[in-house]
Amino acid sequence: MHLLAALAALLLVGPASGLPREVKPGATCNVDERNPLYLSYYLQLNNWPQDPRGCGRGLLDNLRGQCGIITNWECEYTNDTTARPTFKTMNLASKENCVRDAVYLASPETSRVTPLTCHDAPPLNRAPGAASAKCTWRPSPRQEGRRDYTVQLKNWARDERGCGRGLLDNLRGQCGGEVKGWKCDVLPNEPQIEAVSFSNSLMEYEVRCVPDAIYLASWGQVDLRQCR
């Protein structure tokens, strides 16, 4: 009798409120449309299962199918269920909804992500304490045709992989893969500042590659336009 009474009480009360509930997959999208030739996308995939082939590979496959050429692909996990892909596509009116369609196709079949709206890339945040950067360069005295860069990153989120690693990844993507003499240190008297130095060969079409890398690494928050 006592056992039957206990079971009846559980049925009346229902599931315990502390049990985890199912969270559906979702996605956010920001796009930078300043360049007339290509579009830069910044996505966040929430509560998606990890792809055993690598971060965001299922999405990348569908982007190539829907949008054609995808360049500057980067993807990182911020936790077990959140991924942040960034990439560029050609600016073609015929492919206006290709990213939305690719996200829909790549999302889990049992819980499709739709509709996806891509908003303008986050505006620059100039509030006190916001992320900022300074960038200068000079012709390398060691090798003709190269530039030596010095960059200061202020109030940037620390990368658990090491000082400035997010910037380094984007420099390799934007500047042809060649970044030499990389050095990054936190200033001892100003711990909110990371001091970065490196060199790269400069091709004419890469004249904006360092400012673009800084822009991408800051998730659209820091736009220097150029290094001086």
Secondary structure, DSSP 8 states (H G I E B T S, - for coil): -HHHHHHHHHHHH-S-TTS------EEEEEEE--SSSEEEEEEEEES----TTSTTHHHHHHHHHHHS-EEEEEEEEEETTEEEEEEEEE--GGGTTHHHHHHHHHS-TTS------EEE------STT--EEEEEEEE-SSSTTEEEEEEEEES----TTSTTHHHHHHHHHHTTT--EEEEEEEETTEEEEEEEEEEEE--GGGTTHHHHHHHHHTTTS---S---
